[in-house]
Amino acid sequence: MGEPTASETDDERLTTIGLLFESAAGLRRLFHRQLESTGTATSQAFDILIRLARSEGCELRMSELAVQASLTPSGLTRAVDRLQEQGLVDRRTCPEDRRGSFAVLTPAGQALMAQTIPDHIAAVDRILDELFTPEEEARLADSLRRLRDYAFEQNAAYGCPSGEESSDECPG
């Protein structure tokens, strides 16, 4: 095959995707340090808890939560087990489909998130306000949403969960 050509290695799209991955990793480290400094939750726990706090009824189907938190089903099960031991999350079986279960934020989990989310929003505001105008921020959110949706669709075509499957919802 040979070595890649200079035009291939200099392709700006490679830089763009690399910058996206580096930015995501860097932001995760920033927020992880912020969470460590407050001592309220690990970054993985916070990621799960905030998704539950922002969901209707403070609950999500376990399979949907795994997709949103980028965890394997077994990884999410272990994480939810730890949160359940801390009294922050409960599990609820879907009455219409006993194979399915939900992670539900407990009152203690809701209280923790009520205490933690304002600091998280302040950190997000500092970063976004420093870097983007409101219009740029809106365009960034739109672009990232489209990119996420595309990735979900493509992964679903290969049999990977996408979080978009309506058959994974509990009826009623």
URQUIWO-V945405 format. One record per residue. N is the residue number from 0. RES is the residue in three letters. PSI is psi in degrees with one decimal (none if undefined). Layout:
n | res | psi
N | RES | PSI
N | RES | PSI
//
This chain:
n | res | psi
0 | MET | -44.4
1 | GLY | 175.4
2 | GLU | 152.8
3 | PRO | 149.9
4 | THR | 162.5
5 | ALA | -37.2
6 | SER | -30.9
7 | GLU | -44.0
8 | THR | -19.9
9 | ASP | 2.8
10 | ASP | 121.8
11 | GLU | -26.2
12 | ARG | -31.5
13 | LEU | -40.4
14 | THR | -43.2
15 | THR | -49.2
16 | ILE | -41.4
17 | GLY | -43.1
18 | LEU | -38.0
19 | LEU | -48.3
20 | PHE | -43.4
21 | GLU | -40.3
22 | SER | -45.3
23 | ALA | -44.7
24 | ALA | -41.5
25 | GLY | -41.1
26 | LEU | -39.5
27 | ARG | -42.6
28 | ARG | -42.5
29 | LEU | -48.6
30 | PHE | -33.4
31 | HIS | -45.8
32 | ARG | -40.3
33 | GLN | -44.7
34 | LEU | -40.7
35 | GLU | -38.5
36 | SER | -29.2
37 | THR | -21.2
38 | GLY | 17.1
39 | THR | -34.0
40 | ALA | 155.3
41 | THR | 163.3
42 | SER | -36.9
43 | GLN | -44.4
44 | ALA | -44.5
45 | PHE | -42.0
46 | ASP | -41.9
47 | ILE | -47.5
48 | LEU | -40.6
49 | ILE | -33.8
50 | ARG | -38.4
51 | LEU | -43.7
52 | ALA | -31.7
53 | ARG | 0.3
54 | SER | 153.1
55 | GLU | 129.8
56 | GLY | 10.9
57 | CYS | 38.2
58 | GLU | 152.4
59 | LEU | 147.0
60 | ARG | 137.8
61 | MET | -42.0
62 | SER | -38.0
63 | GLU | -42.3
64 | LEU | -39.0
65 | ALA | -43.6
66 | VAL | -48.6
67 | GLN | -36.3
68 | ALA | 2.9
69 | SER | 44.9
70 | LEU | 153.2
71 | THR | 159.4
72 | PRO | -41.3
73 | SER | -35.5
74 | GLY | -40.1
75 | LEU | -41.1
76 | THR | -45.8
77 | ARG | -42.8
78 | ALA | -43.1
79 | VAL | -36.0
80 | ASP | -45.5
81 | ARG | -42.1
82 | LEU | -33.0
83 | GLN | -41.2
84 | GLU | -30.5
85 | GLN | -4.1
86 | GLY | 17.1
87 | LEU | -23.3
88 | VAL | 144.8
89 | ASP | 165.9
90 | ARG | 145.7
91 | ARG | 129.2
92 | THR | 140.1
93 | CYS | 118.6
94 | PRO | -29.3
95 | GLU | -18.2
96 | ASP | 92.2
97 | ARG | -15.2
98 | ARG | -24.0
99 | GLY | 147.8
100 | SER | 160.5
101 | PHE | 147.3
102 | ALA | 132.9
103 | VAL | 130.1
104 | LEU | 127.6
105 | THR | 169.1
106 | PRO | -37.3
107 | ALA | -38.7
108 | GLY | -39.7
109 | GLN | -40.8
110 | ALA | -42.9
111 | LEU | -43.1
112 | MET | -36.5
113 | ALA | -31.7
114 | GLN | -35.3
115 | THR | -38.1
116 | ILE | -41.3
117 | PRO | -40.1
118 | ASP | -38.2
119 | HIS | -43.6
120 | ILE | -40.9
121 | ALA | -40.4
122 | ALA | -42.7
123 | VAL | -45.3
124 | ASP | -44.6
125 | ARG | -45.4
126 | ILE | -53.2
127 | LEU | -41.1
128 | ASP | -32.4
129 | GLU | -30.0
130 | LEU | -29.9
131 | PHE | 148.2
132 | THR | 163.9
133 | PRO | -36.6
134 | GLU | -42.1
135 | GLU | -40.1
136 | GLU | -41.8
137 | ALA | -41.4
138 | ARG | -39.6
139 | LEU | -46.4
140 | ALA | -42.6
141 | ASP | -45.2
142 | SER | -43.7
143 | LEU | -37.9
144 | ARG | -44.2
145 | ARG | -41.3
146 | LEU | -43.9
147 | ARG | -46.5
148 | ASP | -39.7
149 | TYR | -45.8
150 | ALA | -42.7
151 | PHE | -47.0
152 | GLU | -45.2
153 | GLN | -40.7
154 | ASN | -37.7
155 | ALA | -35.8
156 | ALA | -24.4
157 | TYR | 11.2
158 | GLY | 8.1
159 | CYS | 141.4
160 | PRO | 141.6
161 | SER | -12.5
162 | GLY | -2.2
163 | GLU | 1.7
164 | GLU | 117.0
165 | SER | -22.1
166 | SER | -10.7
167 | ASP | 2.6
168 | GLU | 150.6
169 | CYS | 124.5
170 | PRO | 153.0
171 | GLY | none
//
